[in-house]
């Protein structure tokens, strides 16, 4: 029996290895070139999104340089804008984001259980604190932002109470899957944070230049810069996500150690287009599905019309998630699939393995989101409080920019942990009987089935 099982595992590992992107280095085995070829339409879509991403990045970079130069010239000839009062609080907030993000991912690795419980209670508190700060600033924009932050903090608190029973499983799955991180993980996290620090500071320079003149067109420029920033940060996060998930999938599925640096080179060489597609669609689809589930929960089954509308919206969100979800990034990295195909295949695999309920109740994504909110709120409080003291009129915008930068910085720092958990689920769904998995998932599935009954 043992010999037959080992033979099956060996054959499974061999089949997966034959469908891999050719690795640029050999660790334990030589990974053969992938057999799955994207369709002509898929190749075109990849290349299109890759070109669009590079073009927008280049054009926005030129725009930032122009805005910075123009803003400095304008500030030198007028007293309307004060660079020494606008830039330092925001740049200090950016630096704080990098430090806090690195420290938090380290704490999460060493104390996963305490980290999960802490973030679910401190994120709402910090969000409400940021909201109170905006209320104290007193401008119409800050009052609106403060109201949104306080309401968001209350919702986060209610959600934490609702999912309190899931904390133990979330802690266990995080500890089990990430107990041994891939080689050079710390190096990749540090490099990613430094890259984000440089990129964020560069964008801050351009936003400051647009703020200096403050015309209606400059507002449009700031919105464009922020949209570019959002997409770019998602791409950075998901490049790390695809790389780490590929490395860990091969460990969980086949017992094969893959060099992380080689995997990253393969990601940069082959998969940027798919990553750009996923980075554009996953946040939107995730928001739609999350809101659909919330609406469905609030609607209940008391009002027939409201229930019908909520059910229709929920069905729409469930359909979208099939073709665009973060689980698909694993197959993007492992099999070189297009993002849409990879998402559909992994979701279908979860259905066959009856893991959809478990996936929907998983708190890893929520944990990373709330961690980003917590770090972003701290950065927003730092920048906003500083500006409130030295130049009140800058406090609202600086606080909002600091929050966004802190949020994305933390999400990137935690990307490797979320990628490993994702790879663990995908590998388990493909072969639940594998001896490489303990009883964590089966026990949780049994608990969920009992609750449903």
Buried (B, 14 or more C-beta within 10 A) or exposed (E): EEEEEEEEBEEBBEEBBEBBBBBBEEBEBEBBEBEBEBEEEBEEBBEEBBEBBEEBBEEBBEBBBBBBEBBBEBBEEEEEBBBEBBBBBBBBBBBBBBEBBBEBBBBBBEBBBEBBBBBBBBBBBBBBBBBBBBBBBEBEEBBEBBEEBBEBBBEBBEBBEEBEEBBEBBBBBBBBBBEEBBBBBBEBBEEBBEEBBEBBBBBBBBBBBBBBBBEEEBEEBBEBBBEBBBBBBBBBBBBBBBBBBBBBBBBBBBBBBBBBBBBBBBBEEBBBBBBBBBBBBBBEBBEBBBEBBBBBEEBEEEEEEBBEBBBEBBEEBBEBBBBBBBBBBBBBBBBBBBBBBBBBBBBEBBEEBEBEBBBEBBBBBBBBBBBBBBBBBBBBBBBBBBBBEBBBEBBBBBBBBBBBBBBBBBBBBBBBBBBBBBBBBBBBBBBBEBEBBEEBBEEBBEEBEEEEE
